[in-house]
Amino acid sequence: MKKLLVLISLLSLSNSQAQSIGVEKEAFAHTYSIVARDSLTGEMAVGVQSHWFSVGSIVSWGRSGVGVVATQSFVNPAYGPEGLDLMDSGVSAEEALTNLVEKDNGRAFRQVAFLDANGSVSAFTGDNCVEAAGQLTGRNFSVQANMMLNDKVVPAMAEAFMRYSKLPLAERVVKVMQAAQEAGGDIRGKQSAALIVVGSEKTKNSWEDKKIDLRVDDHQNPIKELKRLLKVARAYEHMNKGDLAVEEGNIEKALKEYSTAEKMFPENLEMKFWKAITLANSGRIDEAKPILNKVFKADPNWKKMIKRLPPSGLLTISEDELQFLIE
């Protein structure tokens, strides 16, 4: 009851009053989350769900070869970039988090978890976080939650992380989030979710930093939608590998990758189309034609598209062969 009164009092504060104790009124993301590391690949991830719009825009932070951060409850977004900068300089997750918590006037309202590239983990739950609130840390992971329906959510997350150890990290994190929801989840319900995965090695370019970066900003079942988006992302990973194989001149590998993607999403016309283009470019016109016929029937714009490819060099067949494909 005391924590509920604290929450009501905070929501009635003016901006200046909120700032005076280090709590910004607009930075409000009660939630459950996980920071985790794959001990085999070194990949690191943050998964989060909340009954709050666009939770991924404020809670989850990561940098390849450095670490990941989840900052929630009454959010201080500075924990993200400042924590990553500290870990990037060689400071451990524990030392970095301690450093930032000690100078935070609003620390009683914070819930934060850090994980560094070495697998070191540290988490903090302020005394004024709304119950049910808590955290559990283990080897290569930390799970934390506040404003949950019950105190079973956090243990369920930790158990799921251990149970699904054979899954790729992203899929493993989704299982953890599903377990949280099944155990009771956020007392207010569901609205948004996010998942980021970063690599084990530092990258030269910022746009290469995140291997997976998915957000569901507003949805009736955000975790289910996040799971669907992850499957789409995996399919397009195969498409990208197929494109690279084409560049390398390895047509058989390209076709294998395109076929894998297509099996994951058999209704996706673009996947079928580029598989057919690869077949045509490798001289297998007769195999390409029935695939393209189905694509053209489903959406005639693809027939317009194929005519635009020869000038760009993406389709290297004769005019007669092109006419055969589109007739």
VEXMARVO-33990 format. One record per residue (C-alpha): x, y, z; chain; residue number from 0; residue in three letters. Coordinates in steps of 0.001 Angstrom, whole numbers, plus 524288, in hexadecimal, padded with zeros to 5 digits. Layout:
! VEXMARVO-33990
<<X,Y,Z>,A,NUM,ala>
...
END
This chain:
! VEXMARVO-33990
<<80000,80000,80000>,A,0,met>
<<80B31,80933,8033B>,A,1,lys>
<<8112E,8076C,7F5B5>,A,2,lys>
<<80415,809E7,7EF2D>,A,3,leu>
<<802F1,816C1,7F68C>,A,4,leu>
<<810C4,81A36,7F24B>,A,5,val>
<<80CFD,81793,7E41A>,A,6,leu>
<<800B0,81FF9,7E4F6>,A,7,ile>
<<80888,82AF3,7EB16>,A,8,ser>
<<812B2,82A50,7E045>,A,9,leu>
<<80889,82ACC,7D58E>,A,10,leu>
<<8032C,83767,7DB7A>,A,11,ser>
<<81066,83E3E,7DBDC>,A,12,leu>
<<81354,84A05,7D37A>,A,13,ser>
<<81EAF,848F2,7C9EB>,A,14,asn>
<<82776,85108,7D2C1>,A,15,ser>
<<82402,848CF,7DEA5>,A,16,gln>
<<8267B,83C41,7D733>,A,17,ala>
<<8339A,84125,7D259>,A,18,gln>
<<837B7,8450B,7E002>,A,19,ser>
<<837D8,836D4,7E457>,A,20,ile>
<<83D34,831EC,7D775>,A,21,gly>
<<83079,82C3C,7D25E>,A,22,val>
<<82B90,8312D,7C538>,A,23,glu>
<<81CCF,82FE4,7C409>,A,24,lys>
<<81D85,82C12,7B5BF>,A,25,glu>
<<82781,8213D,7B846>,A,26,ala>
<<81DE5,81717,7BD42>,A,27,phe>
<<81FB5,808DB,7B963>,A,28,ala>
<<81BE5,7FECA,7C386>,A,29,his>
<<81F05,7F1CE,7BD7E>,A,30,thr>
<<82612,7E4D2,7BD8B>,A,31,tyr>
<<832B8,7E28D,7B642>,A,32,ser>
<<83E8A,7D9EA,7B477>,A,33,ile>
<<84CAC,7DCC5,7B124>,A,34,val>
<<853E6,7D0AB,7ACB2>,A,35,ala>
<<86009,7CB68,7A619>,A,36,arg>
<<8620D,7BF18,79E04>,A,37,asp>
<<86DE5,7B84F,7A3C8>,A,38,ser>
<<8711A,7B1B8,796C0>,A,39,leu>
<<86F98,7BCED,78D06>,A,40,thr>
<<871FA,7C85A,79636>,A,41,gly>
<<865BB,7CF14,79116>,A,42,glu>
<<85E7F,7D79B,79AE4>,A,43,met>
<<8501F,7DB1F,79B54>,A,44,ala>
<<8458E,7E310,7A1EE>,A,45,val>
<<83754,7DEE9,7A1C8>,A,46,gly>
<<82C9D,7E73A,7A7C0>,A,47,val>
<<81DB2,7E825,7A882>,A,48,gln>
<<81517,7F24E,7AEEC>,A,49,ser>
<<80763,7F7E1,7AF7B>,A,50,his>
<<80CFE,80494,7AA4E>,A,51,trp>
<<80E67,809FC,79CA4>,A,52,phe>
<<81B51,80792,79575>,A,53,ser>
<<822CB,8019E,7A0BC>,A,54,val>
<<82E24,7FE29,797CC>,A,55,gly>
<<83123,80C73,79539>,A,56,ser>
<<83555,80ED8,7A328>,A,57,ile>
<<83859,8022F,7AA87>,A,58,val>
<<84173,7FA06,7A1F7>,A,59,ser>
<<84F67,7FDDD,79E90>,A,60,trp>
<<85AC2,7F630,798D4>,A,61,gly>
<<867DC,7F734,79228>,A,62,arg>
<<86F32,7EC1A,78B77>,A,63,ser>
<<87B3F,7E791,792A2>,A,64,gly>
<<877B5,7F01D,79E54>,A,65,val>
<<86B12,7EC61,7A51A>,A,66,gly>
<<85C7F,7EE6D,7A6D2>,A,67,val>
<<85412,7F66D,7B011>,A,68,val>
<<845DD,7F61A,7B45C>,A,69,ala>
<<8415E,80261,7BB80>,A,70,thr>
<<83348,8029A,7C037>,A,71,gln>
<<82927,8063D,7CA8E>,A,72,ser>
<<82A3D,81530,7CB4C>,A,73,phe>
<<83436,81509,7C062>,A,74,val>
<<840CC,81C8B,7C036>,A,75,asn>
<<844CB,81AA6,7B1EA>,A,76,pro>
<<852A6,81F2C,7B4DF>,A,77,ala>
<<8558C,811D8,7BAB9>,A,78,tyr>
<<85580,80C8C,7ACC9>,A,79,gly>
<<85FD1,81499,7A59B>,A,80,pro>
<<86797,81815,7B1D2>,A,81,glu>
<<867E2,809FD,7B659>,A,82,gly>
<<86C4C,8053A,7A90C>,A,83,leu>
<<876E5,80FA6,7A887>,A,84,asp>
<<87C0A,80B5B,7B5CC>,A,85,leu>
<<87C24,7FD00,7B1E6>,A,86,met>
<<8826B,800C2,7A4EE>,A,87,asp>
<<88D86,806E5,7AC9F>,A,88,ser>
<<89024,7FA03,7B388>,A,89,gly>
<<887F4,7FBEA,7BFC4>,A,90,val>
<<8806A,7EFD1,7C3FF>,A,91,ser>
<<87196,7EF56,7C3F3>,A,92,ala>
<<87149,7EF7D,7D2CB>,A,93,glu>
<<87A60,7FB12,7D421>,A,94,glu>
<<87387,802A3,7C951>,A,95,ala>
<<8660E,800C0,7CF53>,A,96,leu>
<<86AC8,80412,7DD05>,A,97,thr>
<<87113,8106F,7D7D2>,A,98,asn>
<<8647C,81531,7D16B>,A,99,leu>
<<85B50,81138,7DC6C>,A,100,val>
<<86364,81854,7E6AB>,A,101,glu>
<<8621F,82566,7DFB0>,A,102,lys>
<<853A0,823BB,7DC47>,A,103,asp>
<<84A91,82B81,7E536>,A,104,asn>
<<83F0B,82381,7E062>,A,105,gly>
<<84546,8163D,7E2BA>,A,106,arg>
<<83A7A,811D9,7EC00>,A,107,ala>
<<83148,8119F,7E045>,A,108,phe>
<<83A76,80B09,7D698>,A,109,arg>
<<83BD5,7FD24,7D1F8>,A,110,gln>
<<847CE,7FA94,7C9A5>,A,111,val>
<<84FD7,7EF0D,7C4C6>,A,112,ala>
<<85D4E,7EF2C,7BE52>,A,113,phe>
<<86451,7E409,7B777>,A,114,leu>
<<871D3,7E55E,7B176>,A,115,asp>
<<878C6,7DDF0,7A6A5>,A,116,ala>
<<87FDA,7D570,7B0A5>,A,117,asn>
<<87302,7D080,7B616>,A,118,gly>
<<873A5,7D893,7C27F>,A,119,ser>
<<86601,7DC51,7C71A>,A,120,val>
<<860CB,7E640,7D0A8>,A,121,ser>
<<852FA,7EAB5,7D3DE>,A,122,ala>
<<84C78,7F48F,7DCCE>,A,123,phe>
<<83E6D,7F5F7,7E17E>,A,124,thr>
<<83B46,80261,7E906>,A,125,gly>
<<8336E,8019A,7F593>,A,126,asp>
<<82849,80990,7EFC4>,A,127,asn>
<<82614,80115,7E3BE>,A,128,cys>
<<817E9,7FCB2,7E3A3>,A,129,val>
<<81553,7EEBA,7E7E8>,A,130,glu>
<<81634,7E441,7E3E7>,A,131,ala>
<<82426,7E867,7E107>,A,132,ala>
<<830CA,7E0EF,7E150>,A,133,gly>
<<83C4F,7DB4B,7DA0A>,A,134,gln>
<<843F8,7CEC5,7D87F>,A,135,leu>
<<8519D,7CE12,7D2D8>,A,136,thr>
<<85909,7C229,7CE5E>,A,137,gly>
<<863EB,7BE2D,7C559>,A,138,arg>
<<862BD,7C69E,7B923>,A,139,asn>
<<8554C,7CC2B,7BC4B>,A,140,phe>
<<84CE4,7D4C1,7C4D0>,A,141,ser>
<<83E06,7D51F,7C526>,A,142,val>
<<836D8,7E04B,7CBAF>,A,143,gln>
<<828F1,7E537,7CCE0>,A,144,ala>
<<82080,7EF0A,7D3DF>,A,145,asn>
<<811D4,7F169,7D4D2>,A,146,met>
<<80F68,7E2F6,7D236>,A,147,met>
<<802DB,7DBD7,7D55E>,A,148,leu>
<<80A0D,7D2FF,7DEE5>,A,149,asn>
<<81776,7CF11,7E3D5>,A,150,asp>
<<81816,7C314,7DAFF>,A,151,lys>
<<81BD4,7CA85,7CEBA>,A,152,val>
<<82A59,7CC74,7D13D>,A,153,val>
<<82D06,7BE4D,7D589>,A,154,pro>
<<82589,7B96C,7C98F>,A,155,ala>
<<82E55,7C19F,7C0C7>,A,156,met>
<<83AC2,7BC62,7C6E9>,A,157,ala>
<<835E4,7AE62,7C5E1>,A,158,glu>
<<83270,7B034,7B789>,A,159,ala>
<<83FD5,7B5BA,7B469>,A,160,phe>
<<8461C,7A98D,7B9F4>,A,161,met>
<<83C44,7A04F,7B3BC>,A,162,arg>
<<83DEA,7A53A,7A5D6>,A,163,tyr>
<<84CB5,7A5AA,7A5D3>,A,164,ser>
<<84DC3,79E95,798BF>,A,165,lys>
<<8463E,7A8F8,7912C>,A,166,leu>
<<84CCB,7B457,78A21>,A,167,pro>
<<84D79,7C005,79337>,A,168,leu>
<<84280,7C7EB,78CEA>,A,169,ala>
<<838F2,7BC8E,78D30>,A,170,glu>
<<83D2B,7B970,79B0D>,A,171,arg>
<<83A2C,7C749,79F74>,A,172,val>
<<82C9F,7C69E,7994C>,A,173,val>
<<82A0D,7BA21,7A0FD>,A,174,lys>
<<82DE4,7C14F,7AD66>,A,175,val>
<<82447,7CC2B,7AA52>,A,176,met>
<<81989,7C263,7A76C>,A,177,gln>
<<81C29,7BBE3,7B486>,A,178,ala>
<<81AEC,7C908,7BB51>,A,179,ala>
<<80DC3,7CB66,7B51A>,A,180,gln>
<<808DB,7BDC9,7B82B>,A,181,glu>
<<80CC1,7BF9E,7C66F>,A,182,ala>
<<80472,7CBE4,7C77F>,A,183,gly>
<<80C02,7D6AF,7C0DA>,A,184,gly>
<<80993,7E526,7C267>,A,185,asp>
<<7FDE8,7E7A7,7CB52>,A,186,ile>
<<7F8DA,7F19E,7C162>,A,187,arg>
<<7F972,7E85C,7B5BD>,A,188,gly>
<<800F8,7E8DA,7A8DD>,A,189,lys>
<<8041E,7F343,79ED4>,A,190,gln>
<<811F9,7F3A2,79970>,A,191,ser>
<<81E31,7EB48,798A7>,A,192,ala>
<<82BE3,7EBCD,7931C>,A,193,ala>
<<83789,7E327,79067>,A,194,leu>
<<8457B,7E6EC,78D0E>,A,195,ile>
<<85136,7DE1E,78ADC>,A,196,val>
<<85F1B,7E300,7896A>,A,197,val>
<<86B63,7DB9C,785DF>,A,198,gly>
<<8773C,7D742,78D8B>,A,199,ser>
<<880ED,7DFDE,78620>,A,200,glu>
<<8814E,7EE9A,7850E>,A,201,lys>
<<87D20,7F416,777F3>,A,202,thr>
<<88339,7FF37,7704A>,A,203,lys>
<<87627,80447,76B66>,A,204,asn>
<<86A9F,80785,77431>,A,205,ser>
<<860E7,80224,76A57>,A,206,trp>
<<86733,7F4B3,76BB7>,A,207,glu>
<<86592,7F4B8,77A6F>,A,208,asp>
<<858A7,7EDA6,77C26>,A,209,lys>
<<856BF,7E01E,77669>,A,210,lys>
<<84861,7E06F,77A10>,A,211,ile>
<<84099,7ECB1,77D1F>,A,212,asp>
<<831F6,7EA3E,77E23>,A,213,leu>
<<82759,7F27F,7844B>,A,214,arg>
<<818C8,7F0EC,7861D>,A,215,val>
<<8145F,7FE55,78A8E>,A,216,asp>
<<805C1,7FC16,78C3D>,A,217,asp>
<<7FF0F,7EEE2,78B42>,A,218,his>
<<7F4F0,7E694,7924A>,A,219,gln>
<<7FE98,7DB49,7931E>,A,220,asn>
<<80C2A,7E143,791C0>,A,221,pro>
<<81413,7D522,7950E>,A,222,ile>
<<80CE9,7CCE0,78B18>,A,223,lys>
<<80F4B,7D779,78101>,A,224,glu>
<<81D91,7D876,78501>,A,225,leu>
<<81F02,7C9D5,7830B>,A,226,lys>
<<8191B,7CB22,77576>,A,227,arg>
<<8224B,7D649,77203>,A,228,leu>
<<82DE8,7CE51,776A2>,A,229,leu>
<<829F4,7C378,76D54>,A,230,lys>
<<82910,7CD72,7624A>,A,231,val>
<<8367F,7D29C,765F4>,A,232,ala>
<<83C2F,7C4F5,76594>,A,233,arg>
<<83643,7C2A7,7581B>,A,234,ala>
<<83C44,7CF19,752DD>,A,235,tyr>
<<8495C,7CB2F,758A7>,A,236,glu>
<<848CA,7BFB2,74F35>,A,237,his>
<<84518,7C8EF,74420>,A,238,met>
<<850D9,7D174,74734>,A,239,asn>
<<859B3,7C591,74770>,A,240,lys>
<<85412,7C1B7,73A50>,A,241,gly>
<<85746,7CF1A,734C6>,A,242,asp>
<<86544,7CDFD,739B3>,A,243,leu>
<<86677,7C090,73395>,A,244,ala>
<<86201,7C63F,72687>,A,245,val>
<<86C86,7D0A2,72794>,A,246,glu>
<<8766F,7C5DB,72A08>,A,247,glu>
<<87180,7BE29,71E48>,A,248,gly>
<<86CDE,7B2DE,726BE>,A,249,asn>
<<85F84,7B0C7,7209B>,A,250,ile>
<<85C96,7A3DD,72760>,A,251,glu>
<<85EF5,7A9E7,734B1>,A,252,lys>
<<85697,7B5A2,730F2>,A,253,ala>
<<84B52,7ACF8,72CC7>,A,254,leu>
<<84C5C,7A532,73956>,A,255,lys>
<<84B8B,7B199,74182>,A,256,glu>
<<84034,7B70F,7398E>,A,257,tyr>
<<838F3,7AA29,73AA2>,A,258,ser>
<<83AC2,7A9F6,7495B>,A,259,thr>
<<83523,7B7AA,74A57>,A,260,ala>
<<829D0,7B416,7417D>,A,261,glu>
<<82661,7A83C,749B2>,A,262,lys>
<<82583,7B0F9,7559F>,A,263,met>
<<81C52,7BA55,74E71>,A,264,phe>
<<81658,7B336,742C7>,A,265,pro>
<<80CB7,7BE50,74050>,A,266,glu>
<<8178D,7C86D,73E7D>,A,267,asn>
<<817E6,7CC10,72FF9>,A,268,leu>
<<824C9,7D345,73096>,A,269,glu>
<<82BFF,7C758,73580>,A,270,met>
<<8266A,7BF4D,72A4F>,A,271,lys>
<<829A3,7C9F7,7207D>,A,272,phe>
<<8381D,7CB2A,723CE>,A,273,trp>
<<839A4,7BC74,7245D>,A,274,lys>
<<83444,7BC02,71678>,A,275,ala>
<<83D5F,7C6F7,71216>,A,276,ile>
<<848F6,7BF70,71761>,A,277,thr>
<<8448B,7B35C,71002>,A,278,leu>
<<84313,7BB45,7037F>,A,279,ala>
<<85079,7C186,704FB>,A,280,asn>
<<85673,7B40B,70681>,A,281,ser>
<<85065,7AF74,6F9BC>,A,282,gly>
<<84535,7A7D2,6FFF3>,A,283,arg>
<<83A8D,7AF3D,6F8B6>,A,284,ile>
<<830F1,7A3E2,6F867>,A,285,asp>
<<83190,7A2B6,70741>,A,286,glu>
<<82FDD,7B14D,70927>,A,287,ala>
<<823D5,7B2A4,70079>,A,288,lys>
<<81990,7AB44,708AA>,A,289,pro>
<<81DF4,7B27B,714E5>,A,290,ile>
<<81CB2,7BF95,70E15>,A,291,leu>
<<80F82,7BBEA,7086A>,A,292,asn>
<<80A2F,7BA2D,7162E>,A,293,lys>
<<8103B,7C6FE,71AA3>,A,294,val>
<<80AE5,7CE95,70EE4>,A,295,phe>
<<7FD67,7C8C8,710E9>,A,296,lys>
<<7FD4B,7CCD1,71F2E>,A,297,ala>
<<80256,7DA92,71C59>,A,298,asp>
<<80439,7DFBB,70E5C>,A,299,pro>
<<80D86,7EA55,71324>,A,300,asn>
<<81838,7E019,713EC>,A,301,trp>
<<81737,7DE87,7051F>,A,302,lys>
<<81A12,7ED06,703DF>,A,303,lys>
<<82530,7EB4C,70D7A>,A,304,met>
<<82C0F,7E097,705DA>,A,305,ile>
<<82C9A,7E92C,6F9AA>,A,306,lys>
<<83459,7F34F,7014D>,A,307,arg>
<<83EF4,7E9EF,705C6>,A,308,leu>
<<8472A,7E805,6F953>,A,309,pro>
<<84B95,7F65E,6F871>,A,310,pro>
<<8508A,7F5B8,70670>,A,311,ser>
<<857C6,7E8FC,7041E>,A,312,gly>
<<84F7D,7E167,70DD2>,A,313,leu>
<<849FF,7D8BC,70313>,A,314,leu>
<<853E4,7D406,6F90E>,A,315,thr>
<<84BE9,7CCA3,6EF13>,A,316,ile>
<<848C0,7CF02,6E0C3>,A,317,ser>
<<83CF3,7D6A1,6DBFC>,A,318,glu>
<<836F9,7CA0D,6D6CE>,A,319,asp>
<<83895,7C36E,6E3FD>,A,320,glu>
<<83274,7CF13,6EAC9>,A,321,leu>
<<826BB,7CE8B,6E1B4>,A,322,gln>
<<82572,7C001,6E47D>,A,323,phe>
<<824F5,7C2C4,6F30E>,A,324,leu>
<<81A83,7CD37,6F257>,A,325,ile>
<<81195,7C7C0,6E7CA>,A,326,glu>
END
